[in-house]
Amino acid sequence: MQHAPKWALPAGVALCGVAGWTNAVGLLGVFHEAITHVTGIASMATAAAARGDVAATVAAGSIVGSFLGGAVIAGALVHGGEVHQGRRYGLALLIEALLLALAWLLLSQGQRLGENIAAIAAGLQNGLATRVSGAVVRTTHITGLVTDIGLTIGAVVRGRGLDAPRFRLQTMLVGGFLVGGVGGALTFASVGINTLLVPAVACVVLAVAAATVPRPPPPPT
């Protein structure tokens, strides 16, 4: 993320927290699905297809499609290489906040569509993080991050030097996701589906922060 704005790292950690929190709500909620974990949902869809459960296949497959749709929105809003698009980042995060709020409203009424809306929000967030970081950071799952941490530790064991900044980035992002998951689970035990309003508010705060960050001065000619 060497070309990303300075706020990208703390924002990435915060977004990992948002994803962990949202995922905990999905797992603990009415339908018990990991909203931000596309690999797991895709596996659920294939398992359901194998046993001939058409309804479950369509339900799980629609979550994957919704996540894809969110990534499409991110690609339309934020273009690769333009890392100082603060207002565009802010708009994308504001849309995510609105989607999470809508998901809360639908899920509080027992409507499964709420999970699809939350998955769109997750896809939008992951697409945004991918654009900002140059495909280095994913914020809605930690499989790749844990793999990278393992590779880094293995390289150190072999006698190679530690890439401390990268290792710190990876561990902070994983930590953000885990803290968000714990926070979401604990809060869900107290207030139920209303827990989903917390990541929605967090996205509003991040949207304002992103939109108000001043652009860097142009390079000298």
C-alpha positions as CSV (number, residue, x, y, z in Angstrom):
1,M,0.0,0.0,0.0
2,Q,3.0,2.3,-0.5
3,H,1.1,4.5,-2.9
4,A,-2.1,4.7,-0.9
5,P,-3.1,7.7,1.2
6,K,-2.0,7.8,4.8
7,W,-5.5,7.1,6.1
8,A,-5.7,3.9,4.1
9,L,-4.2,1.6,6.8
10,P,-6.4,2.7,9.7
11,A,-9.4,2.8,7.4
12,G,-8.5,-0.8,6.2
13,V,-8.3,-2.0,9.8
14,A,-11.6,-0.3,10.6
15,L,-13.2,-1.9,7.5
16,C,-11.9,-5.3,8.6
17,G,-13.7,-4.7,11.9
18,V,-16.9,-3.8,10.0
19,A,-16.7,-7.0,8.0
20,G,-16.0,-9.2,11.1
21,W,-18.9,-7.5,12.9
22,T,-21.3,-8.0,10.0
23,N,-20.2,-11.6,9.5
24,A,-20.9,-12.3,13.1
25,V,-24.4,-10.9,12.8
26,G,-25.0,-13.1,9.7
27,L,-23.8,-16.2,11.5
28,L,-25.8,-15.5,14.6
29,G,-28.9,-14.2,12.9
30,V,-32.1,-15.9,11.7
31,F,-30.5,-17.5,8.6
32,H,-27.0,-18.3,10.0
33,E,-25.0,-17.5,6.9
34,A,-21.5,-15.9,6.7
35,I,-22.4,-12.8,4.7
36,T,-18.9,-11.7,3.9
37,H,-17.3,-15.1,3.4
38,V,-18.0,-15.9,-0.3
39,T,-15.9,-19.1,-0.2
40,G,-18.0,-20.6,2.5
41,I,-21.3,-19.5,0.9
42,A,-20.2,-20.9,-2.4
43,S,-19.5,-24.2,-0.7
44,M,-22.9,-24.2,0.9
45,A,-24.4,-23.6,-2.5
46,T,-22.6,-26.5,-4.1
47,A,-23.4,-28.8,-1.2
48,A,-27.1,-27.9,-1.4
49,A,-27.0,-28.5,-5.2
50,A,-25.4,-31.9,-4.6
51,R,-28.3,-33.0,-2.3
52,G,-30.9,-31.5,-4.7
53,D,-32.0,-28.7,-2.4
54,V,-33.0,-26.1,-5.0
55,A,-34.2,-23.5,-2.5
56,A,-31.0,-23.6,-0.5
57,T,-28.9,-23.6,-3.6
58,V,-30.6,-20.5,-4.9
59,A,-30.4,-18.7,-1.5
60,A,-26.7,-19.3,-1.1
61,G,-26.0,-18.6,-4.8
62,S,-27.8,-15.3,-4.6
63,I,-25.5,-14.2,-1.7
64,V,-22.5,-14.9,-4.0
65,G,-24.2,-12.9,-6.8
66,S,-25.0,-10.1,-4.4
67,F,-21.3,-9.8,-3.3
68,L,-20.3,-9.7,-7.0
69,G,-22.8,-6.9,-7.6
70,G,-21.3,-4.9,-4.8
71,A,-17.8,-5.3,-6.3
72,V,-19.2,-4.1,-9.6
73,I,-20.5,-0.9,-7.9
74,A,-17.0,-0.4,-6.4
75,G,-15.4,-0.8,-9.8
76,A,-17.8,1.8,-11.3
77,L,-17.2,4.3,-8.5
78,V,-13.4,4.0,-8.0
79,H,-11.0,3.5,-10.8
80,G,-7.6,1.8,-10.5
81,G,-4.6,4.0,-10.0
82,E,-6.5,7.0,-8.8
83,V,-5.7,6.6,-5.1
84,H,-6.6,10.1,-3.9
85,Q,-10.3,10.0,-4.8
86,G,-11.4,10.9,-1.3
87,R,-14.9,12.0,-2.3
88,R,-15.4,8.9,-4.3
89,Y,-14.3,6.7,-1.4
90,G,-16.6,8.7,0.8
91,L,-19.5,8.1,-1.5
92,A,-18.8,4.4,-1.7
93,L,-18.7,4.1,2.1
94,L,-21.8,6.1,2.4
95,I,-23.6,3.7,0.0
96,E,-22.3,0.8,2.1
97,A,-23.7,2.4,5.2
98,L,-27.1,2.9,3.5
99,L,-27.0,-0.8,2.4
100,L,-26.2,-2.0,5.9
101,A,-29.0,0.1,7.3
102,L,-31.4,-1.3,4.7
103,A,-30.2,-4.8,5.5
104,W,-30.9,-4.2,9.2
105,L,-34.4,-3.0,8.4
106,L,-35.2,-6.1,6.2
107,L,-33.6,-8.6,8.6
108,S,-35.4,-7.1,11.6
109,Q,-38.6,-8.0,9.7
110,G,-37.4,-11.5,9.0
111,Q,-36.8,-11.0,5.3
112,R,-34.0,-13.0,3.8
113,L,-33.4,-10.3,1.2
114,G,-31.6,-8.4,4.0
115,E,-28.7,-10.8,3.8
116,N,-28.4,-10.1,0.0
117,I,-28.3,-6.4,0.7
118,A,-25.6,-6.9,3.4
119,A,-23.6,-9.0,0.9
120,I,-23.8,-6.2,-1.7
121,A,-22.4,-3.9,1.0
122,A,-19.6,-6.4,1.7
123,G,-18.7,-6.7,-2.0
124,L,-18.6,-3.0,-2.3
125,Q,-16.3,-2.7,0.7
126,N,-14.0,-5.4,-0.5
127,G,-13.8,-3.9,-4.0
128,L,-13.1,-0.5,-2.6
129,A,-10.2,-1.8,-0.4
130,T,-8.8,-3.7,-3.4
131,R,-8.7,-0.5,-5.4
132,V,-7.2,1.6,-2.7
133,S,-4.5,-0.9,-1.9
134,G,-3.6,-2.0,-5.4
135,A,-5.0,-5.5,-4.8
136,V,-2.9,-6.0,-1.6
137,V,-5.7,-5.8,1.0
138,R,-9.0,-7.6,1.2
139,T,-11.2,-6.6,4.1
140,T,-14.1,-9.0,4.2
141,H,-12.1,-12.2,4.8
142,I,-8.8,-13.2,6.2
143,T,-7.8,-16.4,4.4
144,G,-5.2,-14.6,2.3
145,L,-3.9,-12.5,5.2
146,V,-3.4,-15.6,7.4
147,T,-1.6,-17.3,4.5
148,D,0.7,-14.3,4.0
149,I,1.4,-14.2,7.8
150,G,2.4,-17.8,7.7
151,L,4.6,-17.3,4.7
152,T,6.3,-14.4,6.4
153,I,6.9,-16.4,9.5
154,G,8.2,-19.3,7.4
155,A,10.7,-17.0,5.7
156,V,12.0,-15.7,9.0
157,V,12.4,-19.3,10.2
158,R,14.4,-20.0,7.1
159,G,16.7,-17.1,8.0
160,R,15.4,-14.3,5.8
161,G,14.7,-10.9,7.1
162,L,11.3,-9.8,8.4
163,D,9.4,-7.3,6.3
164,A,8.2,-5.6,9.4
165,P,5.8,-3.0,7.8
166,R,4.1,-5.6,5.7
167,F,3.8,-8.0,8.6
168,R,2.4,-5.3,10.8
169,L,-0.2,-4.5,8.1
170,Q,-1.2,-8.1,7.9
171,T,-1.5,-8.7,11.6
172,M,-3.4,-5.4,12.1
173,L,-6.0,-6.3,9.5
174,V,-6.5,-9.8,10.9
175,G,-6.8,-8.3,14.4
176,G,-9.4,-5.8,13.1
177,F,-11.5,-8.6,11.7
178,L,-11.3,-10.7,14.8
179,V,-12.0,-7.8,17.1
180,G,-15.0,-6.9,15.0
181,G,-16.3,-10.5,15.1
182,V,-16.0,-10.6,18.9
183,G,-17.7,-7.2,19.2
184,G,-20.5,-8.2,16.9
185,A,-21.1,-11.5,18.7
186,L,-21.2,-9.9,22.1
187,T,-23.4,-7.1,21.0
188,F,-25.8,-9.4,19.2
189,A,-26.3,-11.3,22.5
190,S,-27.7,-8.1,24.0
191,V,-29.5,-6.3,21.2
192,G,-30.0,-8.9,18.4
193,I,-30.2,-7.8,14.8
194,N,-29.9,-4.1,15.9
195,T,-26.2,-4.9,16.1
196,L,-26.0,-4.4,12.4
197,L,-26.5,-0.6,12.9
198,V,-23.1,-0.4,14.4
199,P,-21.1,-1.1,11.2
200,A,-23.5,1.1,9.3
201,V,-22.7,4.1,11.6
202,A,-19.0,3.2,11.4
203,C,-19.2,3.4,7.6
204,V,-20.8,6.9,7.9
205,V,-17.9,8.0,10.1
206,L,-15.3,6.6,7.6
207,A,-17.2,8.2,4.7
208,V,-17.0,11.6,6.3
209,A,-13.3,11.1,7.1
210,A,-12.5,10.0,3.6
211,A,-14.4,12.8,1.9
212,T,-12.7,15.5,4.0
213,V,-9.1,14.3,3.6
214,P,-7.3,17.0,1.6
215,R,-5.8,16.1,-1.7
216,P,-2.0,16.0,-1.8
217,P,-0.3,18.8,-3.7
218,P,0.5,18.0,-7.3
219,P,4.0,16.9,-8.1
220,P,6.4,19.6,-9.2
221,T,6.6,20.0,-13.0
